[in-house]
Amino acid sequence: MNPEVALALKKQRLQLRSAALRIELAGHAAAFAPVFATGDKVCAGAHWLRRHPEVGVAVGVALVVARPRAVWRWSRRGFVVWQAWNRARAWLDDKRRA
């Protein structure tokens, strides 16, 4: 068989196999569609909140007025998590450099 024809046949078989794998992957990925849709909604909400920061401030003030202890408790927890995150990131950066 002509090497060019053999190469063309091999290319065609690979293209057909790739098409079949893409279809199979799309079927498997369909199970994750709700998760991705929820993530998209969360991102859209975050973008909206960045464009309208006054809403976030109003909600924050309302929470401080209505539930000051809960806000203080969650603020402390958030600060502890933020510190732990920074320490972990610094530790990982040191490990990568070493």
C-alpha positions in Angstrom: 0.0 0.0 0.0 1.2 3.5 -0.8 2.6 5.2 2.4 0.6 8.3 1.7 -2.7 6.3 1.5 -1.8 4.5 4.7 -1.1 7.8 6.4 -4.4 9.2 5.2 -6.3 6.2 6.4 -4.6 6.3 9.8 -5.4 10.0 10.1 -9.1 9.3 9.2 -9.3 6.5 11.8 -7.8 8.9 14.5 -10.3 11.6 13.6 -13.2 9.1 13.8 -11.9 7.9 17.2 -11.5 11.4 18.4 -15.1 12.3 17.4 -16.4 9.2 19.3 -14.4 10.1 22.4 -15.7 13.7 22.3 -19.3 12.4 22.2 -18.6 10.0 25.0 -17.0 12.8 27.1 -20.0 15.0 26.5 -22.2 12.3 27.8 -20.1 11.9 31.0 -19.9 15.7 31.5 -23.7 16.1 31.4 -23.8 14.8 34.9 -21.8 17.8 36.1 -24.1 20.4 34.3 -26.1 21.3 37.4 -22.9 21.9 39.4 -21.5 24.1 36.6 -24.8 26.0 36.3 -24.8 26.7 40.1 -21.2 27.9 39.8 -22.2 30.2 36.9 -25.0 31.7 39.0 -22.7 32.3 41.9 -20.2 34.0 39.7 -22.9 36.1 38.1 -24.1 37.1 41.6 -20.6 38.1 42.6 -20.2 40.2 39.5 -23.5 41.9 40.2 -22.5 42.6 43.8 -19.3 44.2 42.5 -21.3 46.5 40.3 -23.7 47.3 43.2 -21.5 47.5 46.4 -24.1 49.6 48.2 -26.4 46.5 48.4 -23.6 44.5 50.2 -22.9 47.4 52.5 -26.6 47.7 53.4 -26.9 44.0 54.1 -23.8 44.2 56.2 -25.1 47.1 58.3 -28.5 45.4 58.7 -26.8 42.2 60.0 -24.6 44.2 62.4 -27.7 46.0 63.7 -29.9 42.9 63.9 -27.4 40.2 65.0 -24.1 41.8 66.3 -23.0 38.7 68.2 -23.4 36.5 65.1 -21.6 39.0 62.9 -18.7 39.2 65.4 -18.5 35.4 65.7 -18.5 34.9 61.9 -16.0 37.8 61.5 -13.6 36.1 63.9 -14.0 32.8 62.1 -13.4 34.4 58.8 -10.3 36.1 60.1 -8.9 32.8 61.4 -9.5 31.1 58.1 -7.9 34.0 56.2 -4.8 33.8 58.5 -4.6 30.0 58.0 -4.9 30.4 54.3 -2.1 33.0 54.2 0.1 30.8 56.3 -0.6 27.7 54.1 0.1 29.7 51.0 3.4 31.1 52.4 4.4 27.6 53.5 3.6 26.2 50.0 5.6 29.0 48.3 8.6 28.2 50.6 8.3 24.5 49.7 8.2 25.3 46.0 11.3 27.5 46.2 13.3 24.9 48.1 
